[in-house]
Every structure is written in structure tokens, then in C-alpha cells.
Amino acid sequence: MLTEPDVLIADFSAAADQLGIDGWPCRLRGELLPAPHRQTGLQPGFGAVYAFALSTRATSAAGAGMVLKVGKVGPSSDARFR
């Protein structure tokens, strides 16, 4: 569930272990910023995977809890991350 970053990280870690992803293992940190949130920047030398999702209480036509966007940025993409 998107509201539980530790669960997502554990699932990703298990999949990365099985697939032998380049650069794995590496340090991961989860952060949940409910709307409305303040923009945060990337920590120096870090990249990010981010997701925009509707809350489980949303009444949008897309549906409660639906993921709207998933993206990734590298360590030199702070402006795009913000």
C-alpha cells in the first residue's frame, strides 16, 4: 500500500534481490508526504522513485487509492524532483 513506505521498500528489496539489479543492494529511505505537502529536495548524491496517488478516501472518477504517476530521478535531477 502506498501509505506504508516500509512495505513498498521491503517488496522492492525482495524483488531486487531475486533479479540481481545493478547497484543492488543500496541504502533506501521511505518518506510519505500527504497532500498538501511542502516540496523537498533530493539529498546530495541520492536519486528517488516517487509516486502520486489518490487517498483511499478519494471520490475521484479514477477511484480511491489509484496511482496517478510513478517517476524516477537521478542525483542531478533535483529541479525536476521538486
RANORFEN-V693331 format. One line per field, one symbol per residue. phi: phi as a letter, one per 30 degrees, with the letter a starting at -180 (. if undefined). Layout:
# RANORFEN-V693331
phi = ???
This chain:
# RANORFEN-V693331
phi = .ddbedddddddedddeddideicdbdbbcacbdddbcdbcddeiccacbbcbdddcdcdddjdiddcabbbbceccedddd
